[in-house]
Amino acid sequence: MQNLETNRLILRNFTATDAAGLLEYTANPRVNCFMDHRISTLEDAAAEVAKRSNDDSQIAVCLKDSNELIGELFGMREDQDPDTDKDSNSDTYSIGWNFNGRFEGKGYASESANAFIEHLFMEQGIRRVYAYVEDDNFRSQKLCEKLGMRREGLFLEFISFVKNEDGTPKYENTYQYALLKKEWLAQREVQK
């Protein structure tokens, strides 16, 4: 992926120097959807950043002044084959984010996601982006709304990431948020 820059951030591919930063926010995931991606050692984090370094669907979000990893964006073209990473001809893109809680409340998630969405719409020819957010993940819901996304629906007991105390799957209710390029362009026009 080409590097994207904002006022305070650089969005780029992962590099070996990101291992400690990745470990910091993946060791204890704050939302259930990242439980399967938990990393518990620096060695595992180093292996993960090596794997992600050539994966354009995994984007490191770093502070511009220090190059410190503070989180990530991720996305995939709808109907992309995850085994081959080959894209379909779809113009719809699923996006998401995971940030280190230490950097919360500074606007970094919205700044980076805005830049990513602009890149998808203006450089990649994407027509529609969407995100899944669990019904108890209020911060991500607020971020989706700040990005101009609209809530399209609620999927009841949509997916399970963790188990209940009795060992049965705990199913999450999940909202879908979406934004069309034409809506995004209209919002930008109003902001001028």
C-alpha positions as CSV (number, residue, x, y, z in Angstrom):
1,M,0.0,0.0,0.0
2,Q,1.1,3.5,-0.7
3,N,1.7,5.5,2.5
4,L,-1.1,7.9,3.4
5,E,-0.4,10.9,5.5
6,T,-2.7,13.1,7.6
7,N,-1.8,16.1,9.8
8,R,-0.6,13.8,12.6
9,L,-0.5,10.3,11.3
10,I,1.1,8.0,8.7
11,L,-0.9,5.0,7.4
12,R,1.4,2.4,6.0
13,N,2.2,-1.3,5.8
14,F,3.4,-3.0,9.0
15,T,7.2,-3.3,9.6
16,A,9.3,-5.2,12.0
17,T,9.6,-2.1,14.3
18,D,5.8,-2.4,15.0
19,A,6.0,-5.7,17.0
20,A,6.0,-4.1,20.5
21,G,3.3,-1.7,19.6
22,L,1.1,-4.5,18.2
23,L,1.7,-6.6,21.3
24,E,0.6,-3.7,23.5
25,Y,-2.9,-3.5,22.2
26,T,-3.5,-7.1,21.2
27,A,-2.4,-8.8,24.4
28,N,-5.7,-7.8,26.1
29,P,-8.4,-7.0,23.5
30,R,-11.0,-4.6,24.7
31,V,-13.8,-5.9,22.5
32,N,-14.7,-9.5,21.8
33,C,-14.3,-9.4,18.1
34,F,-10.5,-9.2,18.6
35,M,-10.2,-12.2,21.0
36,D,-9.2,-14.5,18.2
37,H,-6.3,-12.1,17.3
38,R,-4.9,-12.0,20.9
39,I,-1.1,-12.0,20.9
40,S,0.8,-12.8,24.1
41,T,4.5,-12.7,23.3
42,L,6.8,-10.4,21.5
43,E,7.9,-13.3,19.3
44,D,4.3,-13.9,18.2
45,A,3.9,-10.2,17.6
46,A,7.1,-10.1,15.4
47,A,5.7,-13.1,13.4
48,E,2.4,-11.3,13.0
49,V,3.9,-8.0,11.7
50,A,6.1,-10.0,9.3
51,K,2.9,-11.7,8.0
52,R,1.1,-8.3,7.8
53,S,4.0,-6.5,6.2
54,N,3.0,-7.7,2.7
55,D,-0.8,-7.5,3.3
56,D,-2.3,-4.3,2.0
57,S,-5.6,-5.1,3.8
58,Q,-3.8,-4.6,7.2
59,I,-2.8,-0.9,7.7
60,A,-0.5,0.3,10.5
61,V,-1.5,3.7,11.9
62,C,1.5,5.5,13.3
63,L,2.3,8.9,14.8
64,K,3.9,11.0,12.2
65,D,6.5,12.5,14.5
66,S,7.7,9.2,16.1
67,N,6.5,6.5,13.8
68,E,5.0,4.8,16.9
69,L,2.3,2.2,16.1
70,I,-0.9,3.3,17.8
71,G,-3.4,1.1,16.0
72,E,-4.6,-0.4,12.8
73,L,-7.1,-0.1,10.1
74,F,-8.2,-3.1,8.0
75,G,-10.4,-3.7,5.1
76,M,-11.4,-6.1,2.4
77,R,-13.1,-5.7,-0.9
78,E,-16.4,-7.6,-0.7
79,D,-16.2,-11.1,-2.2
80,Q,-12.4,-11.0,-1.9
81,D,-11.1,-14.6,-1.5
82,P,-9.3,-14.5,1.8
83,D,-7.2,-17.6,0.8
84,T,-5.8,-16.0,-2.4
85,D,-6.3,-12.3,-1.7
86,K,-7.7,-12.0,-5.2
87,D,-10.3,-9.2,-5.6
88,S,-13.6,-9.6,-7.3
89,N,-14.9,-6.8,-9.3
90,S,-17.0,-5.6,-6.4
91,D,-17.0,-1.9,-5.6
92,T,-18.0,-2.5,-1.9
93,Y,-15.4,-2.5,0.9
94,S,-15.6,-3.7,4.5
95,I,-13.6,-1.6,6.9
96,G,-12.6,-1.8,10.6
97,W,-10.1,-0.6,13.2
98,N,-8.4,-1.5,16.4
99,F,-6.5,1.1,18.4
100,N,-4.4,1.1,21.5
101,G,-6.4,2.4,24.4
102,R,-3.5,4.5,25.5
103,F,-4.1,6.9,22.6
104,E,-7.9,7.1,23.0
105,G,-9.7,10.4,22.9
106,K,-7.3,12.2,20.7
107,G,-9.2,11.8,17.4
108,Y,-6.6,9.5,15.8
109,A,-9.2,6.8,14.9
110,S,-11.4,9.3,13.0
111,E,-8.4,11.0,11.4
112,S,-7.0,7.8,10.1
113,A,-10.4,6.3,9.1
114,N,-11.3,9.5,7.2
115,A,-8.0,9.3,5.2
116,F,-8.6,5.6,4.5
117,I,-12.2,6.2,3.3
118,E,-11.0,9.1,1.1
119,H,-8.3,6.8,-0.4
120,L,-10.9,4.1,-1.0
121,F,-13.4,6.4,-2.7
122,M,-11.0,8.6,-4.6
123,E,-8.1,6.3,-5.5
124,Q,-9.6,2.8,-5.5
125,G,-12.9,3.6,-7.1
126,I,-14.9,2.1,-4.2
127,R,-18.6,3.0,-4.3
128,R,-19.7,1.8,-0.8
129,V,-17.9,1.1,2.5
130,Y,-19.5,-0.7,5.5
131,A,-18.5,-1.7,9.0
132,Y,-19.8,-4.2,11.5
133,V,-19.9,-3.0,15.1
134,E,-21.1,-5.0,18.2
135,D,-24.1,-3.4,19.9
136,D,-22.0,-2.8,23.1
137,N,-19.1,-1.2,21.3
138,F,-20.3,2.4,21.8
139,R,-16.9,4.0,20.9
140,S,-16.9,2.3,17.4
141,Q,-20.6,3.2,16.9
142,K,-19.8,6.8,17.7
143,L,-16.8,6.7,15.3
144,C,-19.0,5.3,12.5
145,E,-21.4,8.2,13.0
146,K,-18.6,10.7,13.1
147,L,-17.4,9.3,9.8
148,G,-20.8,10.0,8.3
149,M,-21.9,6.4,8.1
150,R,-25.5,5.5,8.7
151,R,-26.7,2.5,10.7
152,E,-28.3,0.1,8.2
153,G,-29.5,-2.6,10.5
154,L,-29.0,-4.8,13.5
155,F,-28.1,-8.5,13.2
156,L,-29.4,-10.3,16.3
157,E,-27.0,-13.0,17.6
158,F,-24.9,-12.5,14.5
159,I,-21.6,-14.1,15.4
160,S,-19.8,-15.6,18.4
161,F,-16.2,-14.6,19.4
162,V,-16.2,-15.9,23.0
163,K,-18.0,-18.5,25.1
164,N,-20.4,-18.2,28.0
165,E,-19.4,-19.5,31.4
166,D,-21.1,-22.8,30.6
167,G,-19.0,-23.2,27.4
168,T,-21.7,-22.4,24.9
169,P,-21.1,-19.7,22.3
170,K,-22.0,-16.2,23.3
171,Y,-23.6,-14.6,20.3
172,E,-23.1,-10.9,19.6
173,N,-25.7,-8.5,18.3
174,T,-24.0,-6.6,15.5
175,Y,-24.9,-3.3,13.8
176,Q,-24.0,-2.6,10.2
177,Y,-23.0,0.9,9.3
178,A,-22.4,2.0,5.7
179,L,-21.5,5.0,3.6
180,L,-21.9,5.5,-0.1
181,K,-19.4,7.6,-2.1
182,K,-22.1,10.0,-3.2
183,E,-23.1,10.5,0.4
184,W,-19.5,11.1,1.4
185,L,-19.1,13.6,-1.4
186,A,-22.3,15.5,-0.4
187,Q,-21.1,15.7,3.2
188,R,-17.8,17.1,2.1
189,E,-19.6,19.7,0.0
190,V,-21.7,20.8,3.0
191,Q,-18.5,21.1,5.2
192,K,-16.9,23.5,2.7
